[in-house]
Amino acid sequence: MSELRNKIEESVDLIKSKSTLRPDVAIILGTGLGALGDEITERTVIDYADIPHFPLSTVESHHGKLLLGHLGGKNVVAMQGRFHFYEGYSMEQITLPVRVMKFLGAKTLIVSNAAGGLNPNFRKGDIMIIVDHINLLGDNPLIGPNDENIGPRFPDMSEPYSNELVNMAMKAALDLKIRVERGVFAAMAGPSLETRAEYRFLRMIGADAVGMSTVPEDIVAVHMGMKVCGFSIITDECFPDSLVPARVEDIIRVANEVQPKLTEVMKAVVERI
């Protein structure tokens, strides 16, 4: 058994000792988006610090807890807080929780983040359903030895975000009368925000939003055969010709303001899976 598989199994064993629930759906709640966890009923809460090999969340608004319970008629496991490359963690550490949630039984991953808007048609407070991504992190979580029992050496990435789930999310938002956009998400390493020139470059290569997460988790989920549905809350407008300094406090405030709408859409998607 590979070293990675051993780490996964040790994490899974601890979680199974705390809860007998076997999740169908895994959820990652991004910056300012942890409130969906309050909607999970009959939940078991496990601190990341208690799970072998899990890193600790160091970013404001990331609670650092794993939740197992019921949402939208499904068994779910949810991460209240994720890990980022800029925190100094390796790609394996960042993505280990996704692998653990898959080994707990989850076949679908729903992931959310706060992002800067690049598309001139987007505005602060919009919700974007992710249809594709651009990896500009300078690394890939699959670099290194590959365990064929976990996933293939060269996974296909022609559909990194499930078309079926994108359409399901669009229909759910329409039924809820919540306006959503669709777009391409670009991941940068951070933690510094981008320059005007970088925003121009990102827009030129087809990105509609930019952030510092999500892509590694998506890659390992696809590697393991999971279907992925991704959402971004547009928390600031990254238009080079009218750029104003961004403050983390404002980004979190906007995410908090929009999260009730995103929570409704995400719950509706879970119900329809």
C-alpha positions, -999 to 999 in steps of 0.1 A, spaced: 0 0 0 13 35 -9 22 61 17 -7 82 4 -31 53 8 -19 47 43 -25 84 52 -60 82 37 -69 50 56 -57 64 89 -78 96 85 -108 75 74 -104 52 104 -105 81 129 -136 96 112 -154 63 111 -147 59 149 -166 92 154 -195 86 130 -212 57 112 -226 79 85 -215 71 49 -217 103 28 -230 105 -7 -219 141 -13 -188 159 -2 -189 197 2 -160 223 6 -171 256 20 -148 285 11 -140 320 25 -170 334 43 -192 305 32 -192 283 63 -228 289 72 -241 260 51 -228 238 78 -255 252 101 -281 236 77 -266 201 82 -288 182 106 -279 153 130 -243 163 125 -211 150 140 -184 177 142 -147 167 141 -119 192 145 -92 190 118 -67 188 146 -81 155 157 -78 139 123 -45 122 114 -26 140 86 -51 168 82 -35 203 81 -50 232 101 -68 261 86 -49 293 92 -71 317 73 -97 340 88 -133 327 84 -122 291 79 -134 272 109 -113 240 106 -141 215 112 -154 184 94 -191 179 95 -210 147 88 -248 147 87 -279 152 66 -287 179 40 -313 179 13 -322 143 20 -287 131 15 -258 120 37 -231 146 34 -196 153 47 -186 190 46 -154 209 52 -159 242 71 -126 257 59 -101 245 33 -63 247 29 -44 269 4 -10 266 -14 0 300 0 -3 287 36 28 267 29 11 233 26 20 208 -1 -5 199 -28 -8 165 -12 -18 181 21 -42 205 5 -61 177 -13 -59 149 12 -93 157 27 -109 153 -7 -94 119 -10 -106 110 25 -141 121 17 -141 99 -14 -129 69 6 -157 76 31 -181 70 2 -188 104 -15 -192 102 -52 -199 139 -58 -179 170 -47 -195 204 -44 -169 231 -39 -173 269 -33 -149 298 -31 -147 336 -30 -132 350 -62 -124 382 -80 -145 390 -111 -126 395 -144 -156 393 -168 -168 429 -173 -204 416 -172 -199 404 -137 -205 425 -106 -196 422 -69 -221 398 -52 -227 377 -83 -227 339 -81 -207 321 -108 -211 284 -116 -177 271 -126 -176 254 -160 -139 251 -165 -106 262 -149 -71 274 -157 -43 261 -133 -18 289 -128 -6 277 -94 27 264 -107 21 229 -93 -2 200 -97 -14 176 -69 -8 146 -91 29 152 -95 49 123 -80 43 86 -77 8 75 -87 -12 48 -69 -33 31 -96 -57 19 -69 -66 55 -63 -67 69 -98 -50 68 -133 -16 82 -140 -30 105 -167 -66 114 -158 -87 131 -186 -97 167 -178 -120 174 -207 -149 178 -182 -134 190 -149 -168 202 -137 -197 179 -145 -219 192 -173 -248 174 -157 -242 192 -124 -237 226 -141 -271 222 -158 -286 210 -125 -273 241 -107 -286 264 -134 -320 249 -132 -320 250 -94 -311 287 -95 -338 294 -120 -364 277 -99 -353 297 -69 -353 329 -89 -316 335 -80 -295 350 -108 -263 331 -116 -235 333 -142 -213 307 -157 -176 310 -163 -140 299 -162 -121 300 -129 -83 307 -128 -63 297 -98 -32 318 -88 -9 309 -59 -13 341 -39 -14 353 -12 -7 387 -29 -36 398 -51 -29 403 -88 -16 433 -106 -34 453 -133 -13 436 -160 -20 401 -145 -58 409 -146 -55 419 -182 -35 387 -190 -61 365 -171 -89 380 -190 -71 376 -223 -66 339 -218 -103 333 -211 -107 336 -173 -139 350 -159 -129 349 -122 -97 344 -102 -89 329 -68 -64 310 -48 -81 276 -43 -104 250 -58 -84 237 -87 -62 213 -67 -93 198 -51 -110 195 -84 -81 177 -100 -78 150 -73 -116 146 -73 -116 139 -111 -85 117 -106 -107 95 -83 -137 95 -106 -159 120 -86 -183 144 -103 -176 180 -94 -199 211 -91 -182 244 -84 -194 278 -73 -176 312 -70 -190 343 -52 -177 373 -70 -164 394 -40 -145 421 -58 -143 436 -93 -109 431 -109 -112 455 -139 -77 470 -146 -89 504 -158 -110 510 -127 -91 490 -102 -94 500 -65 -74 484 -36 -91 453 -23 -94 446 15 -99 411 29 -125 425 53 -146 437 23 -142 403 5 -154 384 36 -183 408 41 -195 404 5 -192 366 8 -212 367 40 -239 388 23 -243 365 -7 -239 331 11 -277 327 19 -284 327 -18 -255 303 -26 -266 281 3 -301 278 -12 -287 269 -46 -262 244 -31 -289 227 -10 -312 225 -41 -284 208 -60 -278 183 -32 -315 175 -32 -315 168 -69 -284 146 -70 
